[in-house]
Amino acid sequence: MAKRDLLGTEGMTSDEIVAILDSAEAFREIAERPVKKVPTLRGKTVVNLFFESSTRTRTSFEVAGKWLSADVINVSGAGSSVSKGETLLDMARTLDAMSPDCIVIRHQASGVPQWIARHSNASVVNAGDGAHEHPTQALSDAFTIQQHKGRFAGLKVAIVGDILHSRVARSNVHVLTALGSNVWLCAPPTLIPPAVEALAGSGGACLRVTHSMDEAVADADVVMMLRVQFERMNESFFPSTREYARLFGLTPQRVRRARPDVAVMHPGPINRGIEIDDTVADAPCSLILDQVASGVAVRMAVLYRLMAGA
Ligand code: CP
């Protein structure tokens, strides 16, 4: 049987997305059990290979694998022999020689998970590659929306912030438009890729671009804030952090422009006081910690579907 990978959400059909969300729904209750362990992936080996910092993704893949009884091995880029000069190809072949069933990889360069997938017999999961894709975060976000809204079709979802550097935004656009939501992207012109502006301007499916935060959040069902990725900025994209927060930060006043039952989301980590006020991040309408919990259920679903079969 050909191995299966999860490298991105671009091109995924709504049926494929719904199948993963349905599996996540089945796994969700394991978090509430006194003994959080099922034998589903006993005898399988998962390698978590992270070349970039992570709290949520790395931990939730480890928790997901362990709750499914897989053996999970964590390798950080800094602690691997790549830091001694080994090439990625040699590293991929070395790991492959140990016959893992799945490699979960995060890398600062776009395309690395796709490349590893071509050189490995293991299933490969993209845990975030550069500014390209972060498929399991988008699926976790969709699962969170499903839990709280019960539907996707017709929802207005505003994604606000550093779209240019955001792999989360890219993956979410693919998932949410495939499920029928109306996605509004909002950022300063310097933080929106021109190709996205052109796609939205051409009447692309359910996708709009605005540079006005007030327009983006007006009557929104979901407002998803994005972190300003200062670590990926080697030039100035806006005049000052204070100016950015004033024009694009989510404040209680702006939340009031959205629907009364608006869900506020953020994939984390958060720059408190820059893209989102403390009072909003910690308000009852904030689903930020629900997104983290969803991440475990969705990653269990992904590991299960790749390794144990659909
Ligand atoms: N959302 C997300 O990818 O968070 P981490 O960088 O902590 O994994």
Residues whose N, C-alpha, C, O or C-beta is under 5 A from the ligand:
A	BS01	CP	S53 S54 T55 R56 T57 R58 P267 G268 P269
